Amino acid sequence: MEKKRQSNRKALKLYLKVVDTKTGDLLGHAVDITEKGVMLTREGPIEAGVGFDLQLELPAEIQGLREIHFSARSMWSTKDSETDFYNTGFEFSGLSDRDSRIIDEVIKKYCF
């Protein structure tokens, strides 16, 4: 059974690059975010249930940083009905207090 989302997504005003830190490859672009996770858009699907080490590039310096590093697990992936891209939901795992505060600031400043 699919786990029900507990936080309302906040759409980002601009897409933020997300890089797989193990490979250095662009994994996708963050299009919405919550304090619990992030949704990426990309050209192909991502298998559900896979753990990743990721880097989120911030739109501006926040608390002295231009990016944050975190672990996340892919929860689902589906083709966008309006584009040729796939959307994938990730749940943060072990997000530090500092990075949680940065995510909160991103939500306040860069989401609608």
Contacts in CASP RR format, 6 or more apart in sequence:
PFRMAT RR
TARGET T0000
AUTHOR 0000-0000-0000
METHOD contacts of the structure
MODEL  1
MEKKRQSNRKALKLYLKVVDTKTGDLLGHAVDITEKGVMLTREGPIEAGV
GFDLQLELPAEIQGLREIHFSARSMWSTKDSETDFYNTGFEFSGLSDRDS
RIIDEVIKKYCF
2 76 0 8 1.000
3 75 0 8 1.000
5 34 0 8 1.000
5 36 0 8 1.000
6 36 0 8 1.000
7 34 0 8 1.000
7 35 0 8 1.000
7 36 0 8 1.000
7 37 0 8 1.000
8 34 0 8 1.000
9 32 0 8 1.000
9 33 0 8 1.000
9 34 0 8 1.000
9 39 0 8 1.000
10 32 0 8 1.000
10 33 0 8 1.000
10 34 0 8 1.000
10 107 0 8 1.000
10 111 0 8 1.000
10 112 0 8 1.000
11 31 0 8 1.000
11 32 0 8 1.000
11 111 0 8 1.000
11 112 0 8 1.000
12 30 0 8 1.000
12 31 0 8 1.000
12 32 0 8 1.000
12 33 0 8 1.000
12 106 0 8 1.000
12 110 0 8 1.000
12 111 0 8 1.000
13 110 0 8 1.000
13 111 0 8 1.000
13 112 0 8 1.000
14 59 0 8 1.000
14 110 0 8 1.000
15 29 0 8 1.000
15 30 0 8 1.000
15 31 0 8 1.000
15 41 0 8 1.000
16 29 0 8 1.000
16 30 0 8 1.000
16 56 0 8 1.000
16 57 0 8 1.000
16 58 0 8 1.000
16 59 0 8 1.000
16 106 0 8 1.000
17 26 0 8 1.000
17 28 0 8 1.000
17 29 0 8 1.000
17 30 0 8 1.000
17 56 0 8 1.000
17 57 0 8 1.000
18 26 0 8 1.000
18 27 0 8 1.000
18 28 0 8 1.000
18 29 0 8 1.000
18 30 0 8 1.000
18 38 0 8 1.000
18 40 0 8 1.000
18 54 0 8 1.000
18 55 0 8 1.000
18 56 0 8 1.000
18 57 0 8 1.000
19 25 0 8 1.000
19 26 0 8 1.000
19 27 0 8 1.000
19 54 0 8 1.000
19 55 0 8 1.000
19 57 0 8 1.000
20 26 0 8 1.000
20 27 0 8 1.000
20 52 0 8 1.000
20 53 0 8 1.000
20 54 0 8 1.000
21 53 0 8 1.000
21 54 0 8 1.000
21 55 0 8 1.000
21 69 0 8 1.000
22 52 0 8 1.000
22 53 0 8 1.000
27 40 0 8 1.000
27 42 0 8 1.000
27 46 0 8 1.000
27 52 0 8 1.000
27 54 0 8 1.000
28 40 0 8 1.000
28 41 0 8 1.000
28 42 0 8 1.000
29 40 0 8 1.000
29 41 0 8 1.000
29 42 0 8 1.000
30 38 0 8 1.000
30 39 0 8 1.000
30 40 0 8 1.000
30 56 0 8 1.000
31 39 0 8 1.000
31 40 0 8 1.000
31 41 0 8 1.000
31 87 0 8 1.000
32 38 0 8 1.000
32 39 0 8 1.000
32 111 0 8 1.000
33 39 0 8 1.000
33 103 0 8 1.000
33 106 0 8 1.000
33 107 0 8 1.000
33 111 0 8 1.000
34 107 0 8 1.000
35 100 0 8 1.000
35 103 0 8 1.000
35 104 0 8 1.000
35 107 0 8 1.000
36 91 0 8 1.000
36 92 0 8 1.000
37 72 0 8 1.000
37 89 0 8 1.000
37 90 0 8 1.000
37 91 0 8 1.000
37 92 0 8 1.000
38 56 0 8 1.000
38 72 0 8 1.000
38 89 0 8 1.000
38 90 0 8 1.000
38 92 0 8 1.000
39 87 0 8 1.000
39 88 0 8 1.000
39 89 0 8 1.000
39 90 0 8 1.000
40 46 0 8 1.000
40 87 0 8 1.000
40 88 0 8 1.000
40 89 0 8 1.000
40 90 0 8 1.000
41 80 0 8 1.000
41 83 0 8 1.000
41 85 0 8 1.000
41 86 0 8 1.000
41 87 0 8 1.000
41 88 0 8 1.000
42 85 0 8 1.000
42 86 0 8 1.000
42 88 0 8 1.000
43 84 0 8 1.000
43 85 0 8 1.000
43 86 0 8 1.000
44 77 0 8 1.000
44 85 0 8 1.000
44 86 0 8 1.000
45 77 0 8 1.000
45 78 0 8 1.000
45 79 0 8 1.000
45 86 0 8 1.000
45 88 0 8 1.000
46 74 0 8 1.000
46 77 0 8 1.000
46 86 0 8 1.000
46 88 0 8 1.000
47 74 0 8 1.000
47 77 0 8 1.000
48 74 0 8 1.000
48 75 0 8 1.000
48 76 0 8 1.000
48 77 0 8 1.000
49 73 0 8 1.000
49 74 0 8 1.000
49 75 0 8 1.000
50 73 0 8 1.000
50 74 0 8 1.000
51 71 0 8 1.000
51 72 0 8 1.000
51 73 0 8 1.000
51 74 0 8 1.000
51 93 0 8 1.000
52 71 0 8 1.000
52 72 0 8 1.000
52 73 0 8 1.000
52 74 0 8 1.000
52 90 0 8 1.000
53 69 0 8 1.000
53 70 0 8 1.000
53 71 0 8 1.000
54 69 0 8 1.000
54 70 0 8 1.000
54 71 0 8 1.000
54 72 0 8 1.000
54 90 0 8 1.000
55 67 0 8 1.000
55 68 0 8 1.000
55 69 0 8 1.000
56 67 0 8 1.000
56 68 0 8 1.000
56 70 0 8 1.000
57 66 0 8 1.000
57 67 0 8 1.000
58 65 0 8 1.000
58 66 0 8 1.000
58 67 0 8 1.000
58 68 0 8 1.000
58 102 0 8 1.000
58 106 0 8 1.000
59 106 0 8 1.000
59 109 0 8 1.000
59 110 0 8 1.000
62 102 0 8 1.000
62 105 0 8 1.000
62 106 0 8 1.000
63 98 0 8 1.000
63 101 0 8 1.000
63 102 0 8 1.000
63 105 0 8 1.000
65 102 0 8 1.000
68 99 0 8 1.000
68 102 0 8 1.000
68 103 0 8 1.000
69 99 0 8 1.000
70 92 0 8 1.000
70 93 0 8 1.000
70 94 0 8 1.000
70 95 0 8 1.000
70 96 0 8 1.000
70 99 0 8 1.000
71 92 0 8 1.000
71 93 0 8 1.000
71 94 0 8 1.000
72 90 0 8 1.000
72 91 0 8 1.000
72 92 0 8 1.000
72 93 0 8 1.000
73 90 0 8 1.000
73 91 0 8 1.000
73 93 0 8 1.000
74 88 0 8 1.000
74 89 0 8 1.000
74 90 0 8 1.000
75 89 0 8 1.000
75 90 0 8 1.000
75 91 0 8 1.000
76 88 0 8 1.000
76 89 0 8 1.000
77 86 0 8 1.000
77 87 0 8 1.000
77 88 0 8 1.000
77 89 0 8 1.000
78 86 0 8 1.000
78 87 0 8 1.000
78 88 0 8 1.000
79 85 0 8 1.000
79 86 0 8 1.000
79 87 0 8 1.000
80 86 0 8 1.000
80 87 0 8 1.000
92 103 0 8 1.000
95 103 0 8 1.000
END
